[in-house]
Amino acid sequence: MKDAAFELLKPELDKAPESSLWIADENLLNQLSRVNHNVHVITNRYDLMQQLQQAGWNTVFSDFDFSEIADHSINRIVYRVSKEKPVVHHVINQAIRILKPGGELCIAGLKNEGIKTYLDKAKKLFAGQIELVKSDKNTWMGILQSPGEADTELLEDQRYAELREVAADEHYGYQSKPGVYGWNKIDRGSAYLAEELPRFLDSMTTTPDSILDLGCGYGYLSLQCATLLPNTRITATDNNAGAIRACQANFVQAGIQGEVIADNCAEEISEKYPMVICNPPFHQGFSTDGDLTDRFIASAHRHLQPEGIAAFVTNLHIPLERKAARWFKKIDIVADNGNFKLIRLAQPK
Ligand SMILES: C[S@@+](CC[C@H](N)C(=O)[O-])C[C@H]1O[C@@H](n2cnc3c(N)ncnc32)[C@H](O)[C@@H]1O
């Protein structure tokens, strides 16, 4: 389905001059546009990087880290707003630093994503001129010209680039940052899975010598596994650049033996594991994406040894058992707490 906000930006992307940047977040997956070799793309999603590279775009995967880009060196930035406010504020703040005086920030989004507030804030920061375009009453684009330096305070980005401790338990402190899924807390579903991990381990004939943490976020479940199984090697993987950064930092700080790999549903990981743990996402961009749950189940199937088990946690309303029936012979709801259920998948078909 076409994204109305991106449709407004497309002509700006098409005619972008040399030294232009396209900042692409998850909501642009499958929103392809004609390649413009004047434009470098920065995306924080691995799947989007794959898709754009394949289409011929010059694309870098990073946690929207602009630190290597010189001050006032960019002619145009094209940005369809992200889901989270600190990310949007970070991009607008960085735009004023890296745009040449007179360089343009083209920014678009929907009303219910707060685009009008973002445009007001950006207008203040950019000291005045804004060209506004509307495709319908819900979809807005602003084109702002950079004055060179901001003469008002930068937008509150909750120190976007900085990792910091966001939670702790008796074993570890957990580092995370804005832009990572549920960045400033321990996910309640994951906490439930962690609490019940011994139940899953007791059902196995041998202690797993390796575990795959599928969609690892900042690595909470990996660290929980390491608490119980200090000699088990852990591979953690995620699609999001910020999550990879945070998880790597947590692995180093906790002295975890294992690796953290950026990937799309572990597609490029060929190893099979005796255990997979997973709290799958069910939101992609602004829409609910059942398909992603299916892809996580299929990935667990592909990465499981014949005798292995996958431990999943989901909200009660997600029909994970039904979806898993295509891939696994043995499916058990191990427990539920009224909000979340724990599901054990075994005997991959
Ligand atoms: C519900 S969160 C769980 C995070 C973490 N395991 C925890 O317990 O806090 C789901 C995770 O899946 C990641 N994700 C989303 N799409 C993905 C994909 N295509 N491939 C890999 N990971 C993905 C998200 O970035 C997010 O970190």
The ligand as an SDF file (V2000), in Angstrom:
LIG
                    3D

 27 29  0  0  0  0  0  0  0  0999 V2000
    8.7530   -7.2480   21.1310 C   0  0  0  0  0  0  0  0  0  0  0  0
   10.4090   -6.7400   20.7580 S   0  0  0  0  0  0  0  0  0  0  0  0
   11.3450   -7.7660   21.8280 C   0  0  0  0  0  0  0  0  0  0  0  0
   12.6790   -7.1730   22.1680 C   0  0  0  0  0  0  0  0  0  0  0  0
   13.5180   -7.9160   23.1900 C   0  0  0  0  0  0  0  0  0  0  0  0
   13.6650   -9.3150   22.8590 N   0  0  0  0  0  0  0  0  0  0  0  0
   12.9780   -7.7590   24.5750 C   0  0  0  0  0  0  0  0  0  0  0  0
   12.6080   -8.7680   25.1320 O   0  0  0  0  0  0  0  0  0  0  0  0
   12.9260   -6.6490   25.1080 O   0  0  0  0  0  0  0  0  0  0  0  0
   10.6580   -7.3590   19.1410 C   0  0  0  0  0  0  0  0  0  0  0  0
   12.0000   -7.0360   18.5160 C   0  0  0  0  0  0  0  0  0  0  0  0
   11.9890   -7.5460   17.1680 O   0  0  0  0  0  0  0  0  0  0  0  0
   12.7490   -6.6560   16.3630 C   0  0  0  0  0  0  0  0  0  0  0  0
   12.3870   -6.8350   14.9430 N   0  0  0  0  0  0  0  0  0  0  0  0
   11.3660   -6.2900   14.2400 C   0  0  0  0  0  0  0  0  0  0  0  0
   11.3920   -6.6950   12.9710 N   0  0  0  0  0  0  0  0  0  0  0  0
   12.4530   -7.5070   12.8390 C   0  0  0  0  0  0  0  0  0  0  0  0
   13.0040   -8.2620   11.7530 C   0  0  0  0  0  0  0  0  0  0  0  0
   12.4690   -8.2170   10.5320 N   0  0  0  0  0  0  0  0  0  0  0  0
   14.1050   -9.0150   12.0020 N   0  0  0  0  0  0  0  0  0  0  0  0
   14.6580   -9.0540   13.2370 C   0  0  0  0  0  0  0  0  0  0  0  0
   14.1820   -8.3640   14.2960 N   0  0  0  0  0  0  0  0  0  0  0  0
   13.0910   -7.6040   14.1090 C   0  0  0  0  0  0  0  0  0  0  0  0
   12.4200   -5.2790   16.9050 C   0  0  0  0  0  0  0  0  0  0  0  0
   13.4320   -4.3460   16.5270 O   0  0  0  0  0  0  0  0  0  0  0  0
   12.3730   -5.5490   18.4060 C   0  0  0  0  0  0  0  0  0  0  0  0
   13.6150   -5.3340   19.0100 O   0  0  0  0  0  0  0  0  0  0  0  0
  1  2  1  0
  2  3  1  0
  2 10  1  0
  3  4  1  0
  4  5  1  0
  5  6  1  0
  5  7  1  0
  7  8  2  0
  7  9  1  0
 10 11  1  0
 11 12  1  0
 11 26  1  0
 12 13  1  0
 13 14  1  0
 13 24  1  0
 14 15  1  0
 14 23  1  0
 15 16  2  0
 16 17  1  0
 17 18  1  0
 17 23  2  0
 18 19  1  0
 18 20  2  0
 20 21  1  0
 21 22  2  0
 22 23  1  0
 24 25  1  0
 24 26  1  0
 26 27  1  0
M  CHG  2   2   1   9  -1
M  END
$$$$
